[in-house]
């Protein structure tokens, strides 16, 4: 069996598709799966998955993408599907250009005539569950048991083990104070992160802070390093970063891809949704039994925002 998956969103959304991916692989162990993706960074969680065959990337410009569609039409796909959350109008038109025995996906109010099977997108359903419903159109299992995953190799795991070995007696708290610069409205203010880290550092000397930064967050990391010495600045490959996140006792983050990485491991997660975010936390919070969120758009509390976050952290680490 050969399947094409179209994914036009980013890293976090790919992680929210991995439970559906695992359901497909569990049902069809020999399946070969191709991906057509928009953001190259989004393939990191699936890079080491043995069932992934070919990775295709959208080009710049209409003509190169039409050529890409033509090339994909030559592949004999048994199924073509898209991940949940993308524009259904754009996705359905793209699916029309492609050739496959069965096309499956989501619809909103009106069903798509050229989809063989489809499920309705609901506003109150988490994106992980929506993706699983799409996969169920293929597996016919009605399964919902899988959890998000990030496929790591031995080198990634060894890197993380070696890195944290010198902090065996510490409470490891990972913090991702940034996010994609294009979505800066998602960020909790850096001044509040600085105040929070100072308070936690003064209260408990057993904590070691790991500050995870990317290309858009170098200045954020430097600002934190100036005021608190007890931190490790982490800037590495996404796979090594994921392996390090798996070693944390607690991971604190804005609405970001790294928060979704934490959901792949047995890590307590605290996601801060700022007052300025446009996201719906109930649809896209990190999908884990250990996932907790603070939505400052809805929270009405006399305490300061830093105080509220600090209280939640103390509940998680018990000190």
N, C-alpha and C positions, 0 to 999 in steps of 0.2 A: 504494500500500500504506500502511496506517495501523497503527501499533503502540502499545500502552500498556505502559510499563515501571513496575513498582512498586518503590520503593526506600524502605525504612524505617530505614536506617542513616544514617551521617553523611558528612562530607566525604571522608575517606580511602577509605571504601568506594565512594563514587561514582567516585573516580579509578580504583579497581581495577576498575570496570565499563567505563571508557572504551575499553580495547582491544576488548572485545566490541561496544561501540557502533560503533566504527570498522569492524569487520568487517561489521556489518549494513549500514552506509552504503555501504561499498565494493561490496557485493553488490547493493544496491538504492539507487542514487544519488538517486532521487526519493522515497524513503520519507519519510513524515511520522511523527514520533515524539512521543507525549505522555508525560509523566512524572507519576506520583503519588508524592509524597515526604512524609516525616514532618518532617525538619529542613530549614528553608528555606536554611540555610547550605550544604547539600549540592549545591545547583544551580549554585554558582559555577563549577565546572569546565566545565559544558556551556552556560553562558549565551550564548556567542557561536557556538554550533554552528547552522548554518543549517537543519539538518534537524529541529531541535526546534520543534514546533508549539505545544502547550499545556502549561502547568505547573499541576498541581493539588496542593493541600496538604491533608493530613488536618486535620480540625477537632477541637475539644475537645468531648467528649461523644458518646454513642452515636447519638442521633437525628440530629445534623448529619452524622455520617459515613454513616449509612444513606441520608440524602438525597443525599449526594455519590455513593455507590455507584449510586443510582437514576439520577442524572444521567449518570454514566459509561456506564451500560447503554445509553443512547440513542445513543452513538457506535458507529459501525460499524467495530470493530477487526478487522483480519485476524488479528493475534496479540496475546495478552496474556502477559507474562512477568514474572518477578521477579528481582531481583539475588541473588547468592549470599550466604549467611551468615545470613539472617534465619530466624526460627522457621518451620519448614516447616508445622507444625500451623496456626499463625495465618495464614500466607500462603495455604495451600490453602483454608482456609475463606473468606478474602477473595476468592480467585479464583472460588470457587463462586458468590459473589454477583454477579460481573461477567459481562458478555456479550461473547463474542468467538468468531470462527470456529475459532480454535485457541488452546488454553492450553498453555503449555510452562513447565517449571521443574524443580526438584530434588525428589528424594525421598531418604529415609534407608534404612530397612529395608523399608518397604511402599510400593508404588507408589500414586500418587494417582489414583483411578478417573476423575476428570473432566479430567485432563491428556491432551491428544492425544499429546504427546511429552514425555519426561522423562529426566533423567540422574541418576545416583546421586551424592550428596555424599560425598566421601571426606575423612577427617581429615588425610591426609598431602599434600593438594593445595593449592597456593597459591590464594587467592581470585580472583586475576586469571585463572588457568587454569580455575577452576570457572565463572566468568562466561563465558569464551570457549566452554566446552562447552555452556552454555545457549544462547548465540547460534548455535552450530553446528546446533542443532535447527531453526533457521529457515533459515540460509544453506546448509546441507548441504555445507559446504566443508571441514570439519575443519581450519579455519585456526587457527593459534596465533601468527602472526607479528607481530601488532600490539603496540605498547607504550602505556603510559598517556599521557594528554595532558590539558592544561589549555588551553582555547580562549581566547587573548588577542586583543585588538584593537590597532590601531596606537597609540592613546593610552597603553595599558598599557606597550607596548614603549618608547615615547618617554620615559615617566616613568622607567623603569629605566635607560635609556641615559644620560639627563641626570643621574640621581642618582649613578651610579658613575663618571661621567666625571672627577671630581676625584680619584679613587683609582686612576688607571691603573697606577701603579707598585707597587701593593700586592697582597698575597695576600688575597683576600676570603674570610673565613670567616663563614658565617652560622650562628647558633645559635638554636634554639628550645628554651628551658629549661622550658617549661610544657606544658600540654595542657588539655583540657576539665577544669574543676574537679571534675566529677562522677567523674572517673576519676583522681584525684590519685595513686592507687597506681602509675600508670604513670611518675610523675616521678622522675627521678634527682635527688637532693637538691641544692637550690640552693647550699648551702655547697660542694659538690663542683664545681659549675660555676664558682663564684667562684675556687676554688683552681686549677682547670684554666686559666681565662683568665689569671690572674696569672702562672702558670708559662709559658704560651705567649707572653705579652706580654713577659716578661723575657728569654726565649730568642731571640725573633725580632721585631725592630722593623719588619719589612716587612709584618706582618700588620695588617689592619684588620678589626675585629669588627663584625658586624651582628647585633644581638640582636632577634629577631622576637617581639613580644608581642601578646597579644589582651586582651579585656576581663577575663579571669580572671588575667592575668599582669602587671598594671601594677606591683604591688609588687615582683614578681620583677625587672622591668626597673630599677626605681629602686634596688633593693639592689645590682644589678650596677654601675649608673652611679656609685654612691658610692665604690666601691673600684677601679674601672678607668675611666680617662678615655678610653681609646682605643676607644670603642665608639659605634656609631650605634644608637639605639633606633628600631625600625621598627614603627609601628602605622598601618596603612593599609587600604584596601579589599583584599579577597582577591585580586582580579585584579592590582592593582598589586603586592601582596606576592608573588604568583606570578612576576610579571615580574622583580622584584628577585632572588628566589631563583634564577632562571635565570642570573643574572650571577655567582653565587658560584663560587669555586674548590672550596669544600668546604662541605657543610651538615651540621651536627651537631644531632641531635634526639632527643627521647624518641619513644615510639610515639605519633605524632600525625598529623593531617591534613596539616600542613606538610611532614612527611617524605615523604608520598606526592606532594605537589606537586613536590618536588625530583626525584622519579622520572620526571617528565614531560620533564625537560631533561637536557642533557649535563653533569651535576653529580655530583661524588663525594659520596656520602652515607654518614654514619656514624650508625646508629641505636642508641641505648642502651636496652636492655630491663632495667629495674631488677629487683632481687631480689623486689620486692613485686607485680610485675605478674601479672595472671591470663591474659594473652594468650599465644597460641601463636606465637612469632616466625616459625616456618617457614611459617605460613599467611598472615601479614599484614605481613611486612617490605616496605619500599618496593621495587617490582618494577622493577629496573633492573640492567644489567650493571655499573654503577658503585656498586651498593648493597652496603654492608658492615654487619654488625651485631655488637654485643657483648651477649651474653645472660648477665647476672651470676647468673642462677639456676643455670646449668650450669657456669660458669667457675670453675675451682679454680686460682688463681694466687697466688704469694707476694707479688706486687706489690700496691700499693694500687689501688683502683678508679680513682682519678685518674691514677695512673701508667700503668695499662693503656690508658686512653683516650688519654692523651698519646702513648704509643708508636704507637698506631694512627693518630693524626693526623699524626705526623711521617712515617710511611710514606706517607700520602696526599699531603702537600705537599712531601716530599723535603727538609725542612730541620729 
